C-alpha cells in the first residue's frame, strides 16, 4: 500500500466557466482538460501516491482545484471558507473525504475567508497569503487552529496573483521558488531562488527528490535539473488558463501516512 495519499477531484463539465481574476479569459478545451487531469493523477500514482477521488461537484466550475477547500497540518484538516462565494459548496464533499481518512476536522467560519492555495507549508512554518481570497479573519483562524500544534504562521501580502502558491512554492530543502514579478515581498523568505518563468514557481514534492512541474516552464525545469533535482513534467495548459497550477489539483496527505 502506498504510504502517501492525494485527494483529487474530477473536472466539472462546466470547467470552462471557472473564475479568472488576474488573467484574460481564454477558451478552455474541457475534453483536453479531462485528459490532462487523468495524466496528472497517473503521474502521482506512478511516484507512490494513492489517489483518493473526492465526489465530483459538477455544478461548481472550479471544483477541480481541490487544494483550495482544505489545508492539512499534521492530522488536522482545516476546511476552508473560500473567498469566492460561488466556490463554497465545494467544501462539503472534501470534508466527508478527509473525515473518512481519519483526519481531525476543523473549519474556517464567517467572517473568515481562506483558500488553500494561499497556504504554503515549509516544515513547521506555515506561510499564508493575505490577499483577494483570504482575509485577515481567515489568517487569524488558521493561526488559532495550527499554532497550538506547533506551527509558526507567517502572513504574506498577495496582490499580484490569485493565491500565494500562484507566486511561490518550496523545494525539499525549504528553499522558496518564486517568479519575482508575481511577488509582493520576496524578502520575507529566508532562502529564495528566483525562477525565469511564471509556471516555474509551482512544484509538487513527489518524494525521493522528485519534483512535479508544469511542462510550460522548460527553462525552470532545466535550472532545477542542473541543481540536482529530478523533474517530472505534466501538461496542464487548460487549467493554467484558469489560473491553476500543479499544486492546486491535489491535496497531499503525506503527514498522516508517512
Secondary structure as a PSIPRED ss2 file (coil, helix, strand):
# PSIPRED VFORMAT (PSIPRED V4.0)

   1 X C   1.000  0.000  0.000
   2 X C   1.000  0.000  0.000
   3 X C   1.000  0.000  0.000
   4 X E   0.000  0.000  1.000
   5 X E   0.000  0.000  1.000
   6 X E   0.000  0.000  1.000
   7 X E   0.000  0.000  1.000
   8 X E   0.000  0.000  1.000
   9 X E   0.000  0.000  1.000
  10 X C   1.000  0.000  0.000
  11 X C   1.000  0.000  0.000
  12 X C   1.000  0.000  0.000
  13 X C   1.000  0.000  0.000
  14 X C   1.000  0.000  0.000
  15 X H   0.000  1.000  0.000
  16 X H   0.000  1.000  0.000
  17 X H   0.000  1.000  0.000
  18 X C   1.000  0.000  0.000
  19 X C   1.000  0.000  0.000
  20 X C   1.000  0.000  0.000
  21 X C   1.000  0.000  0.000
  22 X C   1.000  0.000  0.000
  23 X C   1.000  0.000  0.000
  24 X C   1.000  0.000  0.000
  25 X C   1.000  0.000  0.000
  26 X C   1.000  0.000  0.000
  27 X C   1.000  0.000  0.000
  28 X C   1.000  0.000  0.000
  29 X C   1.000  0.000  0.000
  30 X H   0.000  1.000  0.000
  31 X H   0.000  1.000  0.000
  32 X H   0.000  1.000  0.000
  33 X H   0.000  1.000  0.000
  34 X H   0.000  1.000  0.000
  35 X H   0.000  1.000  0.000
  36 X H   0.000  1.000  0.000
  37 X H   0.000  1.000  0.000
  38 X H   0.000  1.000  0.000
  39 X H   0.000  1.000  0.000
  40 X H   0.000  1.000  0.000
  41 X H   0.000  1.000  0.000
  42 X H   0.000  1.000  0.000
  43 X H   0.000  1.000  0.000
  44 X H   0.000  1.000  0.000
  45 X H   0.000  1.000  0.000
  46 X H   0.000  1.000  0.000
  47 X C   1.000  0.000  0.000
  48 X C   1.000  0.000  0.000
  49 X E   0.000  0.000  1.000
  50 X E   0.000  0.000  1.000
  51 X E   0.000  0.000  1.000
  52 X E   0.000  0.000  1.000
  53 X E   0.000  0.000  1.000
  54 X E   0.000  0.000  1.000
  55 X C   1.000  0.000  0.000
  56 X C   1.000  0.000  0.000
  57 X C   1.000  0.000  0.000
  58 X C   1.000  0.000  0.000
  59 X C   1.000  0.000  0.000
  60 X C   1.000  0.000  0.000
  61 X C   1.000  0.000  0.000
  62 X C   1.000  0.000  0.000
  63 X C   1.000  0.000  0.000
  64 X C   1.000  0.000  0.000
  65 X C   1.000  0.000  0.000
  66 X H   0.000  1.000  0.000
  67 X H   0.000  1.000  0.000
  68 X H   0.000  1.000  0.000
  69 X H   0.000  1.000  0.000
  70 X E   0.000  0.000  1.000
  71 X E   0.000  0.000  1.000
  72 X E   0.000  0.000  1.000
  73 X E   0.000  0.000  1.000
  74 X C   1.000  0.000  0.000
  75 X C   1.000  0.000  0.000
  76 X E   0.000  0.000  1.000
  77 X E   0.000  0.000  1.000
  78 X E   0.000  0.000  1.000
  79 X E   0.000  0.000  1.000
  80 X C   1.000  0.000  0.000
  81 X E   0.000  0.000  1.000
  82 X C   1.000  0.000  0.000
  83 X C   1.000  0.000  0.000
  84 X C   1.000  0.000  0.000
  85 X H   0.000  1.000  0.000
  86 X H   0.000  1.000  0.000
  87 X H   0.000  1.000  0.000
  88 X H   0.000  1.000  0.000
  89 X H   0.000  1.000  0.000
  90 X H   0.000  1.000  0.000
  91 X H   0.000  1.000  0.000
  92 X H   0.000  1.000  0.000
  93 X H   0.000  1.000  0.000
  94 X H   0.000  1.000  0.000
  95 X H   0.000  1.000  0.000
  96 X H   0.000  1.000  0.000
  97 X H   0.000  1.000  0.000
  98 X H   0.000  1.000  0.000
  99 X H   0.000  1.000  0.000
 100 X H   0.000  1.000  0.000
 101 X C   1.000  0.000  0.000
 102 X C   1.000  0.000  0.000
 103 X C   1.000  0.000  0.000
 104 X E   0.000  0.000  1.000
 105 X E   0.000  0.000  1.000
 106 X E   0.000  0.000  1.000
 107 X E   0.000  0.000  1.000
 108 X C   1.000  0.000  0.000
 109 X C   1.000  0.000  0.000
 110 X C   1.000  0.000  0.000
 111 X C   1.000  0.000  0.000
 112 X C   1.000  0.000  0.000
 113 X C   1.000  0.000  0.000
 114 X E   0.000  0.000  1.000
 115 X C   1.000  0.000  0.000
 116 X H   0.000  1.000  0.000
 117 X H   0.000  1.000  0.000
 118 X H   0.000  1.000  0.000
 119 X E   0.000  0.000  1.000
 120 X E   0.000  0.000  1.000
 121 X E   0.000  0.000  1.000
 122 X E   0.000  0.000  1.000
 123 X C   1.000  0.000  0.000
 124 X C   1.000  0.000  0.000
 125 X E   0.000  0.000  1.000
 126 X E   0.000  0.000  1.000
 127 X E   0.000  0.000  1.000
 128 X E   0.000  0.000  1.000
 129 X E   0.000  0.000  1.000
 130 X E   0.000  0.000  1.000
 131 X C   1.000  0.000  0.000
 132 X C   1.000  0.000  0.000
 133 X C   1.000  0.000  0.000
 134 X C   1.000  0.000  0.000
 135 X C   1.000  0.000  0.000
 136 X H   0.000  1.000  0.000
 137 X H   0.000  1.000  0.000
 138 X H   0.000  1.000  0.000
 139 X H   0.000  1.000  0.000
 140 X H   0.000  1.000  0.000
 141 X H   0.000  1.000  0.000
 142 X H   0.000  1.000  0.000
 143 X H   0.000  1.000  0.000
 144 X H   0.000  1.000  0.000
 145 X H   0.000  1.000  0.000
 146 X H   0.000  1.000  0.000
 147 X H   0.000  1.000  0.000
 148 X H   0.000  1.000  0.000
 149 X H   0.000  1.000  0.000
 150 X C   1.000  0.000  0.000
 151 X C   1.000  0.000  0.000
 152 X E   0.000  0.000  1.000
 153 X E   0.000  0.000  1.000
 154 X E   0.000  0.000  1.000
 155 X E   0.000  0.000  1.000
 156 X E   0.000  0.000  1.000
 157 X E   0.000  0.000  1.000
 158 X C   1.000  0.000  0.000
 159 X C   1.000  0.000  0.000
 160 X C   1.000  0.000  0.000
 161 X C   1.000  0.000  0.000
 162 X C   1.000  0.000  0.000
 163 X C   1.000  0.000  0.000
 164 X H   0.000  1.000  0.000
 165 X H   0.000  1.000  0.000
 166 X H   0.000  1.000  0.000
 167 X C   1.000  0.000  0.000
 168 X E   0.000  0.000  1.000
 169 X E   0.000  0.000  1.000
 170 X E   0.000  0.000  1.000
 171 X C   1.000  0.000  0.000
 172 X C   1.000  0.000  0.000
 173 X C   1.000  0.000  0.000
 174 X C   1.000  0.000  0.000
 175 X C   1.000  0.000  0.000
 176 X E   0.000  0.000  1.000
 177 X E   0.000  0.000  1.000
 178 X E   0.000  0.000  1.000
 179 X C   1.000  0.000  0.000
 180 X H   0.000  1.000  0.000
 181 X H   0.000  1.000  0.000
 182 X H   0.000  1.000  0.000
 183 X C   1.000  0.000  0.000
 184 X C   1.000  0.000  0.000
 185 X C   1.000  0.000  0.000
 186 X H   0.000  1.000  0.000
 187 X H   0.000  1.000  0.000
 188 X H   0.000  1.000  0.000
 189 X C   1.000  0.000  0.000
 190 X C   1.000  0.000  0.000
 191 X C   1.000  0.000  0.000
 192 X E   0.000  0.000  1.000
 193 X E   0.000  0.000  1.000
 194 X E   0.000  0.000  1.000
 195 X C   1.000  0.000  0.000
 196 X C   1.000  0.000  0.000
 197 X C   1.000  0.000  0.000
 198 X H   0.000  1.000  0.000
 199 X H   0.000  1.000  0.000
 200 X H   0.000  1.000  0.000
 201 X H   0.000  1.000  0.000
 202 X C   1.000  0.000  0.000
 203 X C   1.000  0.000  0.000
 204 X E   0.000  0.000  1.000
 205 X E   0.000  0.000  1.000
 206 X E   0.000  0.000  1.000
 207 X E   0.000  0.000  1.000
 208 X C   1.000  0.000  0.000
 209 X C   1.000  0.000  0.000
 210 X E   0.000  0.000  1.000
 211 X E   0.000  0.000  1.000
 212 X E   0.000  0.000  1.000
 213 X E   0.000  0.000  1.000
 214 X E   0.000  0.000  1.000
 215 X C   1.000  0.000  0.000
 216 X C   1.000  0.000  0.000
 217 X C   1.000  0.000  0.000
 218 X H   0.000  1.000  0.000
 219 X H   0.000  1.000  0.000
 220 X H   0.000  1.000  0.000
 221 X H   0.000  1.000  0.000
 222 X H   0.000  1.000  0.000
 223 X H   0.000  1.000  0.000
 224 X H   0.000  1.000  0.000
 225 X H   0.000  1.000  0.000
 226 X H   0.000  1.000  0.000
 227 X C   1.000  0.000  0.000
 228 X C   1.000  0.000  0.000
 229 X C   1.000  0.000  0.000
 230 X E   0.000  0.000  1.000
 231 X E   0.000  0.000  1.000
 232 X E   0.000  0.000  1.000
 233 X E   0.000  0.000  1.000
 234 X E   0.000  0.000  1.000
 235 X C   1.000  0.000  0.000
 236 X C   1.000  0.000  0.000
 237 X H   0.000  1.000  0.000
 238 X H   0.000  1.000  0.000
 239 X H   0.000  1.000  0.000
 240 X H   0.000  1.000  0.000
 241 X C   1.000  0.000  0.000
 242 X C   1.000  0.000  0.000
 243 X C   1.000  0.000  0.000
 244 X C   1.000  0.000  0.000
 245 X C   1.000  0.000  0.000
 246 X C   1.000  0.000  0.000
 247 X C   1.000  0.000  0.000
 248 X C   1.000  0.000  0.000
 249 X C   1.000  0.000  0.000
 250 X C   1.000  0.000  0.000
 251 X E   0.000  0.000  1.000
 252 X E   0.000  0.000  1.000
 253 X C   1.000  0.000  0.000
 254 X H   0.000  1.000  0.000
 255 X H   0.000  1.000  0.000
 256 X H   0.000  1.000  0.000
 257 X H   0.000  1.000  0.000
 258 X C   1.000  0.000  0.000
